[in-house]
């Protein structure tokens, strides 16, 4: 199964929108969030489009109609499962008392079901073990809160590994960038005869240089360098635009001499024998981790209405009223001389929702205080045989504890 263009474009669109609000050094995976949002949209109430409740907001975040979401999620997961070097998984855990709609549950990948016991420590251990297993140890903890005793947890895992077709050599990084120059950094260098692995894109926000680093299993990494005035969101969005064919890209073999773009220097040099064009690359090794509270970006992910616990929003998932109580993603990415690995675990904790019960009835409250001498009977319940009887006039004193004398 392949990932269709419409689905890929929708996921990439979420990547670009997330990048626009990302801050500082970070790593995130829209591909890890998107199928989970799609399954939620499939079971949400409301209508597609503006003011469509949880369903409409989720559809807007997905970039696809909610009616198409579950099918697109299955297509995405199936397509990713077929990619060498990429492992994906979806998991659903429910309390024993929560019944899922058969149609919704049938749309999930096979082998996804688990049980929440209500024992927070045991559930935490099981969920964390799932995250470790599904990412090959790259992620050690499921990013979901159990303090609110969720009725349902919906999670996804993604892990990728690739080795470079052309490895780098390690050396100290030479840089004029002061924050990096203050401490010696691990640099990566390589030379090759593939000038078209580099390209320069002209975007509305500025020029962006793109380097394609190819892996041996068709999992690649594209490095992006924008103009110094550009924001991280603008540079990452430009990279998405390059993938989608939105921006014009001049390949390395056609770049003019001089400094045509960020980080680029092109020159004609003399040589003794005919030689093909050469591309020399210098970059920095990195190992980045990040944790994201998706509810802090609830508008981006279409979760604004779904967070309201005043009523249920997912009648297509269960007749029991549910709202999104927590949502998080833990991610990592490591780029080195020989290859690259990255992982993300995303989880939604679904809380019980609905208005407080109406107080429709009247009852009687009785207080009883045995605070003076009283009697008792001890008897056999079924035969009502009294086995002992007594009267209490001298209750035991409050005990004194040794450590109280030390205070």
Order of alpha helices (4+ residues) and beta strands (2+ residues): alpha-alpha-alpha-alpha-beta-alpha-beta-alpha-beta-beta-alpha-beta-beta-beta-beta-alpha-beta-beta-beta-beta-beta-beta-beta
